[in-house]
Amino acid sequence: MQSVTSAHYRVLCPPGALSQAAMTQFATQREPLFTSLNGKLNDVASNAEIRVIFDPDFKTSSAASPEQLYEVSGATARTLLRGRVPELDPAADAEALLHIAWGRPSNPLVAHWAARWFG
């Protein structure tokens, strides 16, 4: 896996799937979202890192929503890589930060909808 990091993100993808510049731009552009969400949580995740994995072969097993193109486990979001521009629903960041702040959710479906509301 190739990777890049920013203050709060580690972005990974298979070698050659994305350019380093695209990965860096994604991580950098995501920082204001992290800051905003973390502020809503009274900065409990200030030292946390969200790991984002872009996978061209990703298939969700989530029951949250059939059109959802990502899964979150702890502070790791795995998503489908479509094309050369990485995309990820901001709700994935919210779900990861809620996991960091509150721990593992007992119900993944409730966690998904709480993250959508939170974000």
HELIX and SHEET records of a PDB file:
HELIX    1   1 GLN A   20  LYS A   40  1                                  21    
HELIX    2   2 PRO A   90  TRP A  102  1                                  13    
HELIX    3   3 PRO A  108  PHE A  118  1                                  11    
SHEET    1   A 5 GLN A   2  THR A   5  0                                        
SHEET    2   A 5 TYR A   9  CYS A  13 -1                                        
SHEET    3   A 5 ILE A  50  ASP A  55  1                                        
SHEET    4   A 5 THR A  76  LEU A  80  1                                        
SHEET    5   A 5 TYR A  70  SER A  73 -1                                        
END                                                                             
